[in-house]
């Protein structure tokens, strides 16, 4: 797993744990916050997926 992905996996894991443990006890606003947190971790994961190939290309020497 790439170093940038590790913190996202932890955040999403905590979000899942909270949802499993307190899902039926959360009010609508709290549930909405949790859904946004988890959806943003997915968005960040997608950004990382797109940035990794760019990072690889940028390490390659330019041939003239």
mmCIF file of the N, C-alpha and C atoms, coordinates in Angstrom:
data_MODEL
# 
_entry.id   MODEL 
# 
loop_
_atom_site.group_PDB 
_atom_site.id 
_atom_site.type_symbol 
_atom_site.label_atom_id 
_atom_site.label_alt_id 
_atom_site.label_comp_id 
_atom_site.label_asym_id 
_atom_site.label_entity_id 
_atom_site.label_seq_id 
_atom_site.pdbx_PDB_ins_code 
_atom_site.Cartn_x 
_atom_site.Cartn_y 
_atom_site.Cartn_z 
_atom_site.occupancy 
_atom_site.B_iso_or_equiv 
_atom_site.pdbx_formal_charge 
_atom_site.auth_seq_id 
_atom_site.auth_comp_id 
_atom_site.auth_asym_id 
_atom_site.auth_atom_id 
_atom_site.pdbx_PDB_model_num 
ATOM 1   N N  . UNK A 1 1  ? 0.853   -1.182 0.000   1.00 0.00 ? 1  UNK A N  1 
ATOM 2   C CA . UNK A 1 1  ? 0.000   0.000  0.000   1.00 0.00 ? 1  UNK A CA 1 
ATOM 3   C C  . UNK A 1 1  ? 0.893   1.239  0.000   1.00 0.00 ? 1  UNK A C  1 
ATOM 4   N N  . UNK A 1 2  ? 0.547   2.198  -0.798  1.00 0.00 ? 2  UNK A N  1 
ATOM 5   C CA . UNK A 1 2  ? 1.327   3.423  -0.890  1.00 0.00 ? 2  UNK A CA 1 
ATOM 6   C C  . UNK A 1 2  ? 1.180   4.236  0.395   1.00 0.00 ? 2  UNK A C  1 
ATOM 7   N N  . UNK A 1 3  ? 2.220   4.968  0.754   1.00 0.00 ? 3  UNK A N  1 
ATOM 8   C CA . UNK A 1 3  ? 2.217   5.748  2.000   1.00 0.00 ? 3  UNK A CA 1 
ATOM 9   C C  . UNK A 1 3  ? 1.059   6.730  2.084   1.00 0.00 ? 3  UNK A C  1 
ATOM 10  N N  . UNK A 1 4  ? 0.617   7.254  0.959   1.00 0.00 ? 4  UNK A N  1 
ATOM 11  C CA . UNK A 1 4  ? -0.499  8.201  0.982   1.00 0.00 ? 4  UNK A CA 1 
ATOM 12  C C  . UNK A 1 4  ? -1.827  7.496  1.252   1.00 0.00 ? 4  UNK A C  1 
ATOM 13  N N  . UNK A 1 5  ? -1.896  6.229  0.937   1.00 0.00 ? 5  UNK A N  1 
ATOM 14  C CA . UNK A 1 5  ? -3.150  5.494  1.128   1.00 0.00 ? 5  UNK A CA 1 
ATOM 15  C C  . UNK A 1 5  ? -3.354  5.057  2.572   1.00 0.00 ? 5  UNK A C  1 
ATOM 16  N N  . UNK A 1 6  ? -2.291  4.854  3.296   1.00 0.00 ? 6  UNK A N  1 
ATOM 17  C CA . UNK A 1 6  ? -2.404  4.329  4.663   1.00 0.00 ? 6  UNK A CA 1 
ATOM 18  C C  . UNK A 1 6  ? -3.286  5.184  5.566   1.00 0.00 ? 6  UNK A C  1 
ATOM 19  N N  . UNK A 1 7  ? -3.077  6.493  5.620   1.00 0.00 ? 7  UNK A N  1 
ATOM 20  C CA . UNK A 1 7  ? -3.952  7.305  6.487   1.00 0.00 ? 7  UNK A CA 1 
ATOM 21  C C  . UNK A 1 7  ? -5.420  7.239  6.062   1.00 0.00 ? 7  UNK A C  1 
ATOM 22  N N  . UNK A 1 8  ? -5.664  7.152  4.766   1.00 0.00 ? 8  UNK A N  1 
ATOM 23  C CA . UNK A 1 8  ? -7.051  7.063  4.295   1.00 0.00 ? 8  UNK A CA 1 
ATOM 24  C C  . UNK A 1 8  ? -7.691  5.749  4.725   1.00 0.00 ? 8  UNK A C  1 
ATOM 25  N N  . UNK A 1 9  ? -6.920  4.681  4.666   1.00 0.00 ? 9  UNK A N  1 
ATOM 26  C CA . UNK A 1 9  ? -7.445  3.385  5.101   1.00 0.00 ? 9  UNK A CA 1 
ATOM 27  C C  . UNK A 1 9  ? -7.797  3.420  6.583   1.00 0.00 ? 9  UNK A C  1 
ATOM 28  N N  . UNK A 1 10 ? -6.984  4.092  7.369   1.00 0.00 ? 10 UNK A N  1 
ATOM 29  C CA . UNK A 1 10 ? -7.253  4.206  8.810   1.00 0.00 ? 10 UNK A CA 1 
ATOM 30  C C  . UNK A 1 10 ? -8.518  5.022  9.047   1.00 0.00 ? 10 UNK A C  1 
ATOM 31  N N  . UNK A 1 11 ? -8.633  6.152  8.373   1.00 0.00 ? 11 UNK A N  1 
ATOM 32  C CA . UNK A 1 11 ? -9.822  7.003  8.529   1.00 0.00 ? 11 UNK A CA 1 
ATOM 33  C C  . UNK A 1 11 ? -11.075 6.232  8.131   1.00 0.00 ? 11 UNK A C  1 
ATOM 34  N N  . UNK A 1 12 ? -11.022 5.549  6.988   1.00 0.00 ? 12 UNK A N  1 
ATOM 35  C CA . UNK A 1 12 ? -12.184 4.794  6.539   1.00 0.00 ? 12 UNK A CA 1 
ATOM 36  C C  . UNK A 1 12 ? -12.495 3.651  7.500   1.00 0.00 ? 12 UNK A C  1 
ATOM 37  N N  . UNK A 1 13 ? -11.464 3.020  8.025   1.00 0.00 ? 13 UNK A N  1 
ATOM 38  C CA . UNK A 1 13 ? -11.677 1.945  8.990   1.00 0.00 ? 13 UNK A CA 1 
ATOM 39  C C  . UNK A 1 13 ? -12.368 2.435  10.250  1.00 0.00 ? 13 UNK A C  1 
ATOM 40  N N  . UNK A 1 14 ? -11.943 3.582  10.754  1.00 0.00 ? 14 UNK A N  1 
ATOM 41  C CA . UNK A 1 14 ? -12.606 4.163  11.924  1.00 0.00 ? 14 UNK A CA 1 
ATOM 42  C C  . UNK A 1 14 ? -14.058 4.523  11.589  1.00 0.00 ? 14 UNK A C  1 
ATOM 43  N N  . UNK A 1 15 ? -14.258 5.058  10.400  1.00 0.00 ? 15 UNK A N  1 
ATOM 44  C CA . UNK A 1 15 ? -15.620 5.398  9.977   1.00 0.00 ? 15 UNK A CA 1 
ATOM 45  C C  . UNK A 1 15 ? -16.521 4.180  9.930   1.00 0.00 ? 15 UNK A C  1 
ATOM 46  N N  . UNK A 1 16 ? -16.002 3.078  9.385   1.00 0.00 ? 16 UNK A N  1 
ATOM 47  C CA . UNK A 1 16 ? -16.785 1.831  9.343   1.00 0.00 ? 16 UNK A CA 1 
ATOM 48  C C  . UNK A 1 16 ? -17.077 1.320  10.753  1.00 0.00 ? 16 UNK A C  1 
ATOM 49  N N  . UNK A 1 17 ? -16.062 1.395  11.617  1.00 0.00 ? 17 UNK A N  1 
ATOM 50  C CA . UNK A 1 17 ? -16.243 0.927  12.994  1.00 0.00 ? 17 UNK A CA 1 
ATOM 51  C C  . UNK A 1 17 ? -17.312 1.747  13.713  1.00 0.00 ? 17 UNK A C  1 
ATOM 52  N N  . UNK A 1 18 ? -17.266 3.051  13.540  1.00 0.00 ? 18 UNK A N  1 
ATOM 53  C CA . UNK A 1 18 ? -18.277 3.924  14.161  1.00 0.00 ? 18 UNK A CA 1 
ATOM 54  C C  . UNK A 1 18 ? -19.658 3.604  13.613  1.00 0.00 ? 18 UNK A C  1 
ATOM 55  N N  . UNK A 1 19 ? -19.727 3.423  12.296  1.00 0.00 ? 19 UNK A N  1 
ATOM 56  C CA . UNK A 1 19 ? -21.010 3.120  11.668  1.00 0.00 ? 19 UNK A CA 1 
ATOM 57  C C  . UNK A 1 19 ? -21.572 1.790  12.174  1.00 0.00 ? 19 UNK A C  1 
ATOM 58  N N  . UNK A 1 20 ? -20.726 0.778  12.293  1.00 0.00 ? 20 UNK A N  1 
ATOM 59  C CA . UNK A 1 20 ? -21.184 -0.525 12.774  1.00 0.00 ? 20 UNK A CA 1 
ATOM 60  C C  . UNK A 1 20 ? -21.614 -0.469 14.235  1.00 0.00 ? 20 UNK A C  1 
ATOM 61  N N  . UNK A 1 21 ? -20.845 0.253  15.028  1.00 0.00 ? 21 UNK A N  1 
ATOM 62  C CA . UNK A 1 21 ? -21.140 0.270  16.469  1.00 0.00 ? 21 UNK A CA 1 
ATOM 63  C C  . UNK A 1 21 ? -22.292 1.199  16.835  1.00 0.00 ? 21 UNK A C  1 
ATOM 64  N N  . UNK A 1 22 ? -22.353 2.375  16.178  1.00 0.00 ? 22 UNK A N  1 
ATOM 65  C CA . UNK A 1 22 ? -23.322 3.392  16.580  1.00 0.00 ? 22 UNK A CA 1 
ATOM 66  C C  . UNK A 1 22 ? -24.328 3.738  15.489  1.00 0.00 ? 22 UNK A C  1 
ATOM 67  N N  . UNK A 1 23 ? -24.322 2.999  14.388  1.00 0.00 ? 23 UNK A N  1 
ATOM 68  C CA . UNK A 1 23 ? -25.177 3.328  13.247  1.00 0.00 ? 23 UNK A CA 1 
ATOM 69  C C  . UNK A 1 23 ? -26.630 3.553  13.588  1.00 0.00 ? 23 UNK A C  1 
ATOM 70  N N  . UNK A 1 24 ? -27.193 2.675  14.412  1.00 0.00 ? 24 UNK A N  1 
ATOM 71  C CA . UNK A 1 24 ? -28.610 2.798  14.753  1.00 0.00 ? 24 UNK A CA 1 
ATOM 72  C C  . UNK A 1 24 ? -28.873 3.865  15.819  1.00 0.00 ? 24 UNK A C  1 
ATOM 73  N N  . UNK A 1 25 ? -27.809 4.408  16.411  1.00 0.00 ? 25 UNK A N  1 
ATOM 74  C CA . UNK A 1 25 ? -27.962 5.414  17.465  1.00 0.00 ? 25 UNK A CA 1 
ATOM 75  C C  . UNK A 1 25 ? -27.670 6.832  16.977  1.00 0.00 ? 25 UNK A C  1 
ATOM 76  N N  . UNK A 1 26 ? -27.176 6.965  15.740  1.00 0.00 ? 26 UNK A N  1 
ATOM 77  C CA . UNK A 1 26 ? -26.793 8.285  15.216  1.00 0.00 ? 26 UNK A CA 1 
ATOM 78  C C  . UNK A 1 26 ? -28.016 9.056  14.726  1.00 0.00 ? 26 UNK A C  1 
ATOM 79  N N  . UNK A 1 27 ? -27.988 10.352 14.976  1.00 0.00 ? 27 UNK A N  1 
ATOM 80  C CA . UNK A 1 27 ? -29.028 11.186 14.395  1.00 0.00 ? 27 UNK A CA 1 
ATOM 81  C C  . UNK A 1 27 ? -28.660 11.473 12.933  1.00 0.00 ? 27 UNK A C  1 
ATOM 82  N N  . UNK A 1 28 ? -29.559 12.105 12.209  1.00 0.00 ? 28 UNK A N  1 
ATOM 83  C CA . UNK A 1 28 ? -29.376 12.329 10.773  1.00 0.00 ? 28 UNK A CA 1 
ATOM 84  C C  . UNK A 1 28 ? -28.147 13.187 10.482  1.00 0.00 ? 28 UNK A C  1 
ATOM 85  N N  . UNK A 1 29 ? -27.904 14.202 11.295  1.00 0.00 ? 29 UNK A N  1 
ATOM 86  C CA . UNK A 1 29 ? -26.761 15.085 11.060  1.00 0.00 ? 29 UNK A CA 1 
ATOM 87  C C  . UNK A 1 29 ? -25.439 14.333 11.256  1.00 0.00 ? 29 UNK A C  1 
ATOM 88  N N  . UNK A 1 30 ? -25.362 13.549 12.305  1.00 0.00 ? 30 UNK A N  1 
ATOM 89  C CA . UNK A 1 30 ? -24.141 12.774 12.568  1.00 0.00 ? 30 UNK A CA 1 
ATOM 90  C C  . UNK A 1 30 ? -23.908 11.766 11.454  1.00 0.00 ? 30 UNK A C  1 
ATOM 91  N N  . UNK A 1 31 ? -24.948 11.078 11.030  1.00 0.00 ? 31 UNK A N  1 
ATOM 92  C CA . UNK A 1 31 ? -24.832 10.120 9.935   1.00 0.00 ? 31 UNK A CA 1 
ATOM 93  C C  . UNK A 1 31 ? -24.373 10.824 8.660   1.00 0.00 ? 31 UNK A C  1 
ATOM 94  N N  . UNK A 1 32 ? -24.904 12.001 8.408   1.00 0.00 ? 32 UNK A N  1 
ATOM 95  C CA . UNK A 1 32 ? -24.504 12.779 7.223   1.00 0.00 ? 32 UNK A CA 1 
ATOM 96  C C  . UNK A 1 32 ? -23.017 13.129 7.268   1.00 0.00 ? 32 UNK A C  1 
ATOM 97  N N  . UNK A 1 33 ? -22.527 13.528 8.421   1.00 0.00 ? 33 UNK A N  1 
ATOM 98  C CA . UNK A 1 33 ? -21.101 13.838 8.569   1.00 0.00 ? 33 UNK A CA 1 
ATOM 99  C C  . UNK A 1 33 ? -20.251 12.599 8.295   1.00 0.00 ? 33 UNK A C  1 
ATOM 100 N N  . UNK A 1 34 ? -20.663 11.477 8.826   1.00 0.00 ? 34 UNK A N  1 
ATOM 101 C CA . UNK A 1 34 ? -19.914 10.239 8.637   1.00 0.00 ? 34 UNK A CA 1 
ATOM 102 C C  . UNK A 1 34 ? -19.917 9.811  7.167   1.00 0.00 ? 34 UNK A C  1 
ATOM 103 N N  . UNK A 1 35 ? -21.049 9.942  6.511   1.00 0.00 ? 35 UNK A N  1 
ATOM 104 C CA . UNK A 1 35 ? -21.136 9.608  5.082   1.00 0.00 ? 35 UNK A CA 1 
ATOM 105 C C  . UNK A 1 35 ? -20.203 10.502 4.285   1.00 0.00 ? 35 UNK A C  1 
ATOM 106 N N  . UNK A 1 36 ? -20.156 11.795 4.608   1.00 0.00 ? 36 UNK A N  1 
ATOM 107 C CA . UNK A 1 36 ? -19.254 12.714 3.893   1.00 0.00 ? 36 UNK A CA 1 
ATOM 108 C C  . UNK A 1 36 ? -17.797 12.366 4.140   1.00 0.00 ? 36 UNK A C  1 
ATOM 109 N N  . UNK A 1 37 ? -17.449 12.048 5.372   1.00 0.00 ? 37 UNK A N  1 
ATOM 110 C CA . UNK A 1 37 ? -16.064 11.669 5.685   1.00 0.00 ? 37 UNK A CA 1 
ATOM 111 C C  . UNK A 1 37 ? -15.667 10.454 4.856   1.00 0.00 ? 37 UNK A C  1 
ATOM 112 N N  . UNK A 1 38 ? -16.508 9.438  4.850   1.00 0.00 ? 38 UNK A N  1 
ATOM 113 C CA . UNK A 1 38 ? -16.180 8.211  4.126   1.00 0.00 ? 38 UNK A CA 1 
ATOM 114 C C  . UNK A 1 38 ? -16.148 8.446  2.625   1.00 0.00 ? 38 UNK A C  1 
ATOM 115 N N  . UNK A 1 39 ? -17.026 9.276  2.095   1.00 0.00 ? 39 UNK A N  1 
ATOM 116 C CA . UNK A 1 39 ? -17.011 9.532  0.645   1.00 0.00 ? 39 UNK A CA 1 
ATOM 117 C C  . UNK A 1 39 ? -15.772 10.336 0.244   1.00 0.00 ? 39 UNK A C  1 
ATOM 118 N N  . UNK A 1 40 ? -15.320 11.211 1.118   1.00 0.00 ? 40 UNK A N  1 
ATOM 119 C CA . UNK A 1 40 ? -14.108 11.983 0.812   1.00 0.00 ? 40 UNK A CA 1 
ATOM 120 C C  . UNK A 1 40 ? -12.861 11.105 0.847   1.00 0.00 ? 40 UNK A C  1 
ATOM 121 N N  . UNK A 1 41 ? -12.867 10.059 1.692   1.00 0.00 ? 41 UNK A N  1 
ATOM 122 C CA . UNK A 1 41 ? -11.725 9.143  1.658   1.00 0.00 ? 41 UNK A CA 1 
ATOM 123 C C  . UNK A 1 41 ? -11.681 8.408  0.322   1.00 0.00 ? 41 UNK A C  1 
ATOM 124 N N  . UNK A 1 42 ? -12.843 8.081  -0.226  1.00 0.00 ? 42 UNK A N  1 
ATOM 125 C CA . UNK A 1 42 ? -12.897 7.438  -1.549  1.00 0.00 ? 42 UNK A CA 1 
ATOM 126 C C  . UNK A 1 42 ? -12.372 8.403  -2.618  1.00 0.00 ? 42 UNK A C  1 
ATOM 127 N N  . UNK A 1 43 ? -12.791 9.653  -2.555  1.00 0.00 ? 43 UNK A N  1 
ATOM 128 C CA . UNK A 1 43 ? -12.308 10.659 -3.519  1.00 0.00 ? 43 UNK A CA 1 
ATOM 129 C C  . UNK A 1 43 ? -10.794 10.819 -3.443  1.00 0.00 ? 43 UNK A C  1 
ATOM 130 N N  . UNK A 1 44 ? -10.264 10.874 -2.229  1.00 0.00 ? 44 UNK A N  1 
ATOM 131 C CA . UNK A 1 44 ? -8.816  11.013 -2.073  1.00 0.00 ? 44 UNK A CA 1 
ATOM 132 C C  . UNK A 1 44 ? -8.088  9.787  -2.618  1.00 0.00 ? 44 UNK A C  1 
ATOM 133 N N  . UNK A 1 45 ? -8.638  8.611  -2.396  1.00 0.00 ? 45 UNK A N  1 
ATOM 134 C CA . UNK A 1 45 ? -8.053  7.383  -2.937  1.00 0.00 ? 45 UNK A CA 1 
ATOM 135 C C  . UNK A 1 45 ? -7.979  7.454  -4.464  1.00 0.00 ? 45 UNK A C  1 
ATOM 136 N N  . UNK A 1 46 ? -9.038  7.958  -5.079  1.00 0.00 ? 46 UNK A N  1 
ATOM 137 C CA . UNK A 1 46 ? -9.059  8.098  -6.540  1.00 0.00 ? 46 UNK A CA 1 
ATOM 138 C C  . UNK A 1 46 ? -8.026  9.118  -7.008  1.00 0.00 ? 46 UNK A C  1 
ATOM 139 N N  . UNK A 1 47 ? -7.880  10.212 -6.272  1.00 0.00 ? 47 UNK A N  1 
ATOM 140 C CA . UNK A 1 47 ? -6.860  11.210 -6.631  1.00 0.00 ? 47 UNK A CA 1 
ATOM 141 C C  . UNK A 1 47 ? -5.463  10.599 -6.559  1.00 0.00 ? 47 UNK A C  1 
ATOM 142 N N  . UNK A 1 48 ? -5.216  9.833  -5.517  1.00 0.00 ? 48 UNK A N  1 
ATOM 143 C CA . UNK A 1 48 ? -3.911  9.189  -5.365  1.00 0.00 ? 48 UNK A CA 1 
ATOM 144 C C  . UNK A 1 48 ? -3.676  8.230  -6.525  1.00 0.00 ? 48 UNK A C  1 
ATOM 145 N N  . UNK A 1 49 ? -4.700  7.467  -6.892  1.00 0.00 ? 49 UNK A N  1 
ATOM 146 C CA . UNK A 1 49 ? -4.578  6.540  -8.022  1.00 0.00 ? 49 UNK A CA 1 
ATOM 147 C C  . UNK A 1 49 ? -4.176  7.271  -9.297  1.00 0.00 ? 49 UNK A C  1 
ATOM 148 N N  . UNK A 1 50 ? -4.681  8.473  -9.480  1.00 0.00 ? 50 UNK A N  1 
ATOM 149 C CA . UNK A 1 50 ? -4.354  9.253  -10.672 1.00 0.00 ? 50 UNK A CA 1 
ATOM 150 C C  . UNK A 1 50 ? -2.994  9.945  -10.566 1.00 0.00 ? 50 UNK A C  1 
ATOM 151 N N  . UNK A 1 51 ? -2.581  10.278 -9.362  1.00 0.00 ? 51 UNK A N  1 
ATOM 152 C CA . UNK A 1 51 ? -1.302  10.962 -9.184  1.00 0.00 ? 51 UNK A CA 1 
ATOM 153 C C  . UNK A 1 51 ? -0.099  10.020 -9.235  1.00 0.00 ? 51 UNK A C  1 
ATOM 154 N N  . UNK A 1 52 ? -0.260  8.777  -8.850  1.00 0.00 ? 52 UNK A N  1 
ATOM 155 C CA . UNK A 1 52 ? 0.868   7.849  -8.834  1.00 0.00 ? 52 UNK A CA 1 
ATOM 156 C C  . UNK A 1 52 ? 1.508   7.658  -10.208 1.00 0.00 ? 52 UNK A C  1 
ATOM 157 N N  . UNK A 1 53 ? 0.735   7.466  -11.279 1.00 0.00 ? 53 UNK A N  1 
ATOM 158 C CA . UNK A 1 53 ? 1.386   7.365  -12.594 1.00 0.00 ? 53 UNK A CA 1 
ATOM 159 C C  . UNK A 1 53 ? 2.136   8.647  -12.972 1.00 0.00 ? 53 UNK A C  1 
ATOM 160 N N  . UNK A 1 54 ? 1.582   9.783  -12.618 1.00 0.00 ? 54 UNK A N  1 
ATOM 161 C CA . UNK A 1 54 ? 2.260   11.047 -12.899 1.00 0.00 ? 54 UNK A CA 1 
ATOM 162 C C  . UNK A 1 54 ? 3.580   11.113 -12.142 1.00 0.00 ? 54 UNK A C  1 
ATOM 163 N N  . UNK A 1 55 ? 3.583   10.683 -10.904 1.00 0.00 ? 55 UNK A N  1 
ATOM 164 C CA . UNK A 1 55 ? 4.818   10.690 -10.118 1.00 0.00 ? 55 UNK A CA 1 
ATOM 165 C C  . UNK A 1 55 ? 5.867   9.777  -10.747 1.00 0.00 ? 55 UNK A C  1 
ATOM 166 N N  . UNK A 1 56 ? 5.430   8.640  -11.263 1.00 0.00 ? 56 UNK A N  1 
ATOM 167 C CA . UNK A 1 56 ? 6.369   7.725  -11.922 1.00 0.00 ? 56 UNK A CA 1 
ATOM 168 C C  . UNK A 1 56 ? 6.967   8.361  -13.167 1.00 0.00 ? 56 UNK A C  1 
ATOM 169 N N  . UNK A 1 57 ? 6.136   9.020  -13.936 1.00 0.00 ? 57 UNK A N  1 
ATOM 170 C CA . UNK A 1 57 ? 6.598   9.685  -15.163 1.00 0.00 ? 57 UNK A CA 1 
ATOM 171 C C  . UNK A 1 57 ? 7.572   10.799 -14.818 1.00 0.00 ? 57 UNK A C  1 
ATOM 172 N N  . UNK A 1 58 ? 7.301   11.520 -13.771 1.00 0.00 ? 58 UNK A N  1 
ATOM 173 C CA . UNK A 1 58 ? 8.158   12.656 -13.415 1.00 0.00 ? 58 UNK A CA 1 
ATOM 174 C C  . UNK A 1 58 ? 9.538   12.193 -12.940 1.00 0.00 ? 58 UNK A C  1 
ATOM 175 N N  . UNK A 1 59 ? 9.666   10.953 -12.478 1.00 0.00 ? 59 UNK A N  1 
ATOM 176 C CA . UNK A 1 59 ? 10.979  10.444 -12.063 1.00 0.00 ? 59 UNK A CA 1 
ATOM 177 C C  . UNK A 1 59 ? 11.788  9.933  -13.242 1.00 0.00 ? 59 UNK A C  1 
ATOM 178 N N  . UNK A 1 60 ? 11.141  9.762  -14.374 1.00 0.00 ? 60 UNK A N  1 
ATOM 179 C CA . UNK A 1 60 ? 11.829  9.254  -15.567 1.00 0.00 ? 60 UNK A CA 1 
ATOM 180 C C  . UNK A 1 60 ? 12.603  10.402 -16.222 1.00 0.00 ? 60 UNK A C  1 
ATOM 181 N N  . UNK A 1 61 ? 13.873  10.186 -16.536 1.00 0.00 ? 61 UNK A N  1 
ATOM 182 C CA . UNK A 1 61 ? 14.643  11.237 -17.212 1.00 0.00 ? 61 UNK A CA 1 
ATOM 183 C C  . UNK A 1 61 ? 14.046  11.567 -18.587 1.00 0.00 ? 61 UNK A C  1 
ATOM 184 N N  . UNK A 1 62 ? 14.112  12.811 -18.934 1.00 0.00 ? 62 UNK A N  1 
ATOM 185 C CA . UNK A 1 62 ? 13.606  13.260 -20.236 1.00 0.00 ? 62 UNK A CA 1 
ATOM 186 C C  . UNK A 1 62 ? 14.661  12.959 -21.295 1.00 0.00 ? 62 UNK A C  1 
ATOM 187 N N  . UNK A 1 63 ? 14.236  12.283 -22.339 1.00 0.00 ? 63 UNK A N  1 
ATOM 188 C CA . UNK A 1 63 ? 15.144  11.972 -23.444 1.00 0.00 ? 63 UNK A CA 1 
ATOM 189 C C  . UNK A 1 63 ? 14.930  12.990 -24.544 1.00 0.00 ? 63 UNK A C  1 
ATOM 190 N N  . UNK A 1 64 ? 16.015  13.621 -24.972 1.00 0.00 ? 64 UNK A N  1 
ATOM 191 C CA . UNK A 1 64 ? 15.919  14.636 -26.035 1.00 0.00 ? 64 UNK A CA 1 
ATOM 192 C C  . UNK A 1 64 ? 16.220  14.048 -27.374 1.00 0.00 ? 64 UNK A C  1 
# 
